[in-house]
Amino acid sequence: GRRSGQEYVTPVLAVPFGDGFVVPLAYGMRVDWFRNVMAARGCKLVWKKQEYLLEKPEVLTLAQTKCAYPWPIRWIFFAGGVSHHVFLHQQADSRGGLPELMPGAKLGT
Protein backbone atom coordinates (compact mmCIF):
# COMPACT_ATOMS: atom_id res chain seq x y z
CA GLY A 1 0.00 0.00 0.00
CA ARG A 2 1.08 3.55 -0.67
CA ARG A 3 0.48 4.62 2.90
CA SER A 4 0.55 1.45 5.00
CA GLY A 5 3.48 -0.31 3.35
CA GLN A 6 1.41 -3.50 3.54
CA GLU A 7 1.56 -6.00 0.68
CA TYR A 8 -1.76 -6.59 -1.11
CA VAL A 9 -2.92 -9.24 -3.55
CA THR A 10 -5.29 -8.14 -6.31
CA PRO A 11 -6.51 -10.39 -9.13
CA VAL A 12 -6.05 -8.75 -12.55
CA LEU A 13 -6.05 -9.77 -16.20
CA ALA A 14 -2.38 -9.79 -17.20
CA VAL A 15 -1.25 -10.61 -20.73
CA PRO A 16 2.34 -11.09 -21.95
CA PHE A 17 3.44 -8.03 -23.90
CA GLY A 18 6.88 -6.97 -25.09
CA ASP A 19 9.38 -7.51 -22.29
CA GLY A 20 6.68 -7.77 -19.63
CA PHE A 21 2.92 -7.72 -19.23
CA VAL A 22 0.03 -5.43 -20.00
CA VAL A 23 -2.96 -5.06 -17.65
CA PRO A 24 -6.20 -3.32 -18.70
CA LEU A 25 -7.39 -0.55 -16.41
CA ALA A 26 -11.03 -1.65 -16.57
CA TYR A 27 -12.04 0.57 -13.64
CA GLY A 28 -9.88 3.53 -14.56
CA MET A 29 -6.67 4.95 -13.15
CA ARG A 30 -8.06 5.82 -9.72
CA VAL A 31 -8.16 2.25 -8.40
CA ASP A 32 -5.93 1.52 -5.42
CA TRP A 33 -3.95 -1.34 -6.95
CA PHE A 34 -2.89 0.82 -9.91
CA ARG A 35 -2.01 3.79 -7.71
CA ASN A 36 0.04 1.48 -5.46
CA VAL A 37 1.93 0.04 -8.45
CA MET A 38 2.64 3.52 -9.79
CA ALA A 39 3.83 4.77 -6.38
CA ALA A 40 6.08 1.72 -5.91
CA ARG A 41 7.21 1.90 -9.56
CA GLY A 42 6.60 -1.81 -9.93
CA CYS A 43 5.07 -4.95 -8.51
CA LYS A 44 5.29 -8.71 -8.31
CA LEU A 45 3.01 -10.68 -10.63
CA VAL A 46 2.18 -14.37 -10.31
CA TRP A 47 1.14 -15.62 -13.74
CA LYS A 48 0.56 -19.32 -14.45
CA LYS A 49 2.26 -20.24 -11.16
CA GLN A 50 5.43 -18.32 -12.04
CA GLU A 51 6.52 -15.14 -10.29
CA TYR A 52 7.64 -12.07 -12.27
CA LEU A 53 9.18 -8.91 -10.83
CA LEU A 54 7.88 -5.98 -12.87
CA GLU A 55 8.96 -2.34 -13.00
CA LYS A 56 8.70 0.89 -14.98
CA PRO A 57 4.90 1.04 -15.26
CA GLU A 58 3.65 3.11 -18.17
CA VAL A 59 0.12 3.88 -19.26
CA LEU A 60 -0.68 2.95 -22.86
CA THR A 61 -3.82 3.21 -24.96
CA LEU A 62 -5.82 0.33 -26.38
CA ALA A 63 -4.43 1.22 -29.82
CA GLN A 64 -0.90 0.65 -28.48
CA THR A 65 -1.70 -2.66 -26.79
CA LYS A 66 -4.32 -4.18 -29.10
CA CYS A 67 -1.93 -6.83 -30.45
CA ALA A 68 -1.76 -8.35 -26.96
CA TYR A 69 -5.45 -9.27 -26.94
CA PRO A 70 -7.59 -11.47 -29.19
CA TRP A 71 -10.15 -9.49 -31.21
CA PRO A 72 -13.20 -10.40 -29.05
CA ILE A 73 -11.45 -8.98 -25.98
CA ARG A 74 -10.39 -5.84 -27.90
CA TRP A 75 -14.01 -5.34 -28.94
CA ILE A 76 -15.21 -5.73 -25.33
CA PHE A 77 -12.62 -3.19 -24.17
CA PHE A 78 -13.62 -0.78 -26.94
CA ALA A 79 -17.36 -1.18 -26.29
CA GLY A 80 -16.88 -0.91 -22.54
CA GLY A 81 -14.70 2.18 -22.75
CA VAL A 82 -11.53 0.50 -21.42
CA SER A 83 -9.10 2.81 -23.14
CA HIS A 84 -6.04 2.66 -20.87
CA HIS A 85 -3.72 -0.18 -19.94
CA VAL A 86 -0.62 -0.36 -17.77
CA PHE A 87 2.49 -1.87 -19.32
CA LEU A 88 4.96 -3.29 -16.80
CA HIS A 89 8.45 -4.34 -17.87
CA GLN A 90 10.15 -7.36 -16.38
CA GLN A 91 13.11 -6.36 -14.20
CA ALA A 92 16.36 -6.80 -16.11
CA ASP A 93 17.96 -8.84 -13.33
CA SER A 94 15.02 -11.26 -13.17
CA ARG A 95 14.52 -11.96 -16.89
CA GLY A 96 14.18 -15.41 -18.28
CA GLY A 97 11.29 -17.57 -19.29
CA LEU A 98 9.05 -14.68 -20.28
CA PRO A 99 6.00 -15.98 -22.15
CA GLU A 100 5.66 -15.07 -25.81
CA LEU A 101 3.08 -12.78 -27.37
CA MET A 102 0.05 -14.23 -29.06
CA PRO A 103 1.11 -16.03 -32.27
CA GLY A 104 1.62 -13.50 -35.04
CA ALA A 105 1.33 -10.49 -32.71
CA LYS A 106 3.59 -7.49 -33.09
CA LEU A 107 4.03 -4.62 -30.68
CA GLY A 108 2.26 -1.41 -31.68
CA THR A 109 3.19 2.11 -30.64
N, C-alpha and C positions, 0 to 999 in steps of 0.2 A: 504494500500500500504506500501511497505517496506520503501519507502523514504518519501512519502507524509503524511502517517498516515491516509489517507482517506479510508473509507470503500467502498468496491467494491462488486458487485453482478455478479457472473459468473455462467451460467448454466452448470452443469456437470451431468454425469451418476453416481449416488451414489446407492450402493446396501448394504443392511444390511449384516454385517459380524462380527462374534465374539461379542465383546462388543461395536461395533461401526459400521462404514461403510467403504467400500472399493470403491475407485474411480480410474478408468483406466486412465493412463497417455497417452492418444491417440496421443498427439502431443509432447511427450517427457517431460523431466524434466526441460526444459529451459523456459517453459511458465510462464508468470507472476503470474497467480493465484496460481500455485504450489509453486513458489518461495516465494510468500507472506505468504502462509500457513506455509511453513517451517520456515520462519523468525519469524513469530508470534507464532510458536509452537502450532497452532490450528486454529480453525475457527468456525463459526456458520453455520449450515446446515439446510435448510428448506426442509423437505421431507414429502410429502403427507400432507401438511398444518400444520405439527408439527415442532417445532424448536428444534434442538439438538446442544448442545455445545460440540465440539470435540477438542481433544488434542492429544499430543504425536504422531505426524505423523511419520510413518515409511514406507519406500519403500519396497514393496514385489514383487516377480516375479509372472507371470501368474500361474506357477506350485503351488505356495503357496496359491493363491486366487481362483483357478479354481472352487472350490465347491460353490462359491458365484454366479456363472453365469450359465445359462442354456447352454447346449452343442452348440447350433447354435452361441451364442455370443462368447463362448470360441474359436470356429473355426474361427470366423471373427477376433478376436484379434490375434490369431496365424497367420492367413494368412496375416493380415495387419501389422504384426510386433509390435503389442502392447504388449511389454514384461514386462512393469513395471506398478505397481499400488500403490497408496498411501492408507495406512490403518490408519484410524483416530479412536481413542478410545473415547467413550463418557466420559465426565468429571464425576468423581466419585460423586460429589455433585449434579449432575443434572440427575442421572440415574432414570429410570422408564419408562415403556412403550416402551422399545426398540423393534423394530420389529424382528421377528424370521427369521432365515436363510431359504433358500428354503427348502421345505419338503425333509427330508432324507439327507440333506447336513451335512457334517462334516468339521471342520476346518483342513486344511492341513498346514504342515510346511516344 
